[in-house]
Amino acid sequence: MTEPGHGVPDVPEILTERLHLRAWNPERTAVLAELQADADLMRYIGTGGIGAEQTAEQVAGWMEQWRTNGHSVWAACDRTTGRCIGRVGVSRYPEVDDAEVGWLFGRPWQGRGLATEGARASLRFVFETVGLDRVISICRPENVASERIMRKLGMVYEREDVHWTLGFPLRIYAIARARWESLEPEPAEPEPDPATPA
């Protein structure tokens, strides 16, 4: 289900079985800043934990991507409580040609299949509504939990590479819209998986 977003023009809100994907506001940005300050939680992303100022800049960039590209990263909120519990979506980077699906969930919400659920909704949106032809996802080789999620999404291993600015090894998965359209519908009850960030 989609409906008009709040706070940022043209950001749809998407409801899944357990998540409410919403536009960013100051409260949700503050929650994300707390999550991203945790160096262990962020161990596979960039150089580890980042501060509130960097998180605010990141969110501002996502908001701009919503305006210019029609897709980006949502605040992932618990559908029952409304609480922001992480982030998920399909974003772009200047150094990379392909759009990338990624996720991050706080520790209490890991291991429940929420990353798969949110990422699946994000892919559905960019393929069926935005009309993208291809999406990638990246992870460090040691991030086996995220790699498992990529496979659950129907993504296919493509190649080894290095991060475009930080230089560490990456494993790249990809999915084309044609493959997405050929996949069986997802099960009503998502399988549990560790929501390790990608």
C-alpha positions as CSV (number, residue, x, y, z in Angstrom):
1,M,0.0,0.0,0.0
2,T,1.3,3.5,-0.8
3,E,0.0,6.9,0.3
4,P,1.4,10.4,0.2
5,G,4.4,10.9,2.5
6,H,4.9,13.7,5.0
7,G,7.8,16.1,5.3
8,V,9.4,15.5,1.9
9,P,7.4,16.0,-1.3
10,D,6.5,12.9,-3.3
11,V,7.8,10.3,-0.9
12,P,5.4,7.4,-0.8
13,E,4.6,5.5,2.4
14,I,4.6,1.8,2.1
15,L,3.0,-0.7,4.4
16,T,4.3,-4.3,4.6
17,E,3.1,-7.0,7.0
18,R,5.2,-5.6,9.8
19,L,6.8,-2.4,8.6
20,H,5.8,1.2,7.7
21,L,8.3,2.7,5.3
22,R,8.1,6.5,5.8
23,A,9.8,9.8,4.9
24,W,12.4,11.2,7.2
25,N,11.7,13.7,9.9
26,P,13.9,15.0,12.7
27,E,12.7,12.4,15.2
28,R,13.4,9.5,12.8
29,T,16.8,11.0,11.8
30,A,17.8,11.2,15.5
31,V,16.9,7.5,16.0
32,L,19.0,6.6,12.9
33,A,21.9,8.7,14.3
34,E,21.8,6.6,17.5
35,L,21.9,3.4,15.5
36,Q,24.7,4.6,13.2
37,A,26.9,5.7,16.1
38,D,27.2,2.0,17.1
39,A,30.5,1.0,15.5
40,D,29.8,-2.7,16.0
41,L,26.4,-2.5,14.3
42,M,28.0,-0.5,11.5
43,R,31.1,-2.8,11.2
44,Y,30.3,-3.8,7.6
45,I,29.3,-0.2,6.5
46,G,32.0,2.3,5.5
47,T,34.5,2.7,8.2
48,G,32.1,1.9,11.1
49,G,30.0,4.2,13.3
50,I,29.3,7.7,12.2
51,G,28.2,10.8,14.1
52,A,24.9,12.7,14.1
53,E,26.1,15.4,11.7
54,Q,27.1,12.8,9.1
55,T,23.8,11.0,9.6
56,A,21.9,14.3,9.0
57,E,23.9,14.9,5.8
58,Q,23.2,11.3,4.7
59,V,19.4,11.8,5.3
60,A,19.5,15.1,3.4
61,G,21.1,13.3,0.5
62,W,18.4,10.7,0.5
63,M,15.7,13.4,0.6
64,E,17.3,15.0,-2.5
65,Q,17.4,11.6,-4.2
66,W,13.6,11.3,-3.6
67,R,13.1,14.7,-5.4
68,T,15.4,13.9,-8.3
69,N,15.2,10.2,-8.8
70,G,11.8,9.3,-7.4
71,H,13.3,6.6,-5.1
72,S,15.8,6.5,-2.2
73,V,15.9,5.3,1.4
74,W,13.0,5.2,3.9
75,A,12.8,5.3,7.6
76,A,11.8,1.8,8.5
77,C,9.2,2.0,11.3
78,D,7.5,-0.7,13.3
79,R,4.0,-0.9,11.8
80,T,2.4,-1.5,15.3
81,T,4.2,1.1,17.4
82,G,5.3,3.6,14.7
83,R,8.8,3.6,16.2
84,C,11.7,4.0,13.8
85,I,13.8,0.9,13.9
86,G,16.2,1.3,11.0
87,R,16.4,2.2,7.3
88,V,15.9,0.5,4.0
89,G,15.6,1.5,0.4
90,V,17.2,1.8,-3.0
91,S,19.7,4.7,-3.3
92,R,22.3,6.0,-5.7
93,Y,25.9,7.1,-5.4
94,P,27.7,9.4,-7.9
95,E,30.5,6.8,-8.3
96,V,28.2,3.9,-9.2
97,D,26.0,3.5,-12.3
98,D,23.5,1.1,-10.6
99,A,21.0,1.8,-7.9
100,E,21.7,-0.1,-4.7
101,V,19.3,-1.7,-2.3
102,G,20.5,-1.6,1.3
103,W,19.3,-1.9,4.9
104,L,20.2,-1.3,8.6
105,F,18.1,-2.4,11.6
106,G,18.7,-1.9,15.3
107,R,19.8,-4.9,17.3
108,P,16.4,-5.6,19.0
109,W,14.8,-6.0,15.5
110,Q,17.5,-8.3,14.0
111,G,16.9,-11.9,13.2
112,R,13.2,-11.5,12.4
113,G,13.3,-11.3,8.6
114,L,12.6,-7.5,8.6
115,A,15.5,-6.7,6.3
116,T,14.2,-9.1,3.7
117,E,10.7,-7.8,4.1
118,G,11.7,-4.1,3.8
119,A,14.2,-4.8,0.9
120,R,11.6,-6.8,-1.0
121,A,9.1,-3.9,-0.7
122,S,11.8,-1.5,-1.9
123,L,12.6,-3.6,-4.9
124,R,8.9,-4.0,-5.8
125,F,8.6,-0.2,-5.6
126,V,11.5,0.6,-7.9
127,F,10.7,-2.1,-10.4
128,E,6.9,-1.8,-10.6
129,T,6.4,1.9,-9.8
130,V,9.7,3.7,-10.7
131,G,10.5,1.4,-13.6
132,L,14.2,0.7,-12.9
133,D,15.7,-2.1,-15.0
134,R,18.4,-3.3,-12.6
135,V,19.4,-3.0,-8.9
136,I,22.5,-4.2,-7.1
137,S,23.4,-4.9,-3.5
138,I,26.9,-4.9,-2.1
139,C,28.5,-6.4,1.0
140,R,31.9,-7.2,2.4
141,P,32.8,-10.9,1.8
142,E,32.6,-11.6,5.5
143,N,29.1,-10.3,5.8
144,V,27.4,-13.6,5.2
145,A,24.1,-12.5,6.8
146,S,23.6,-9.8,4.2
147,E,24.7,-12.1,1.4
148,R,22.0,-14.6,2.6
149,I,19.3,-11.8,2.4
150,M,20.4,-10.9,-1.1
151,R,19.9,-14.5,-2.2
152,K,16.5,-14.6,-0.5
153,L,15.6,-11.5,-2.6
154,G,16.4,-13.4,-5.8
155,M,19.6,-11.5,-6.4
156,V,22.4,-13.2,-8.2
157,Y,26.1,-13.1,-7.4
158,E,27.8,-11.0,-10.1
159,R,31.4,-10.2,-9.1
160,E,34.1,-9.3,-6.6
161,D,35.1,-5.6,-6.6
162,V,36.5,-3.0,-4.3
163,H,34.7,-0.1,-2.6
164,W,34.9,3.0,-4.9
165,T,36.2,5.3,-2.3
166,L,37.4,3.2,0.7
167,G,39.1,0.5,-1.2
168,F,38.0,-2.6,0.8
169,P,36.8,-5.8,-0.9
170,L,33.2,-6.0,-2.0
171,R,30.9,-8.7,-3.2
172,I,28.2,-7.5,-5.7
173,Y,24.9,-9.1,-6.3
174,A,22.3,-7.9,-8.9
175,I,18.8,-8.4,-10.0
176,A,17.1,-7.3,-13.2
177,R,13.5,-6.4,-13.5
178,A,12.8,-9.3,-15.8
179,R,14.1,-11.7,-13.2
180,W,12.1,-10.0,-10.4
181,E,9.0,-10.4,-12.5
182,S,9.6,-14.1,-12.9
183,L,10.0,-14.9,-9.3
184,E,7.4,-16.6,-7.2
185,P,5.4,-14.4,-4.9
186,E,7.0,-14.0,-1.5
187,P,5.6,-16.2,1.4
188,A,3.0,-14.6,3.7
189,E,5.3,-15.2,6.7
190,P,8.9,-14.0,5.9
191,E,11.6,-16.4,7.0
192,P,13.7,-15.2,9.9
193,D,17.1,-13.8,9.0
194,P,19.8,-11.7,10.7
195,A,19.2,-8.1,9.6
196,T,22.9,-7.4,9.3
197,P,23.4,-4.1,7.4
198,A,24.2,-4.0,3.7
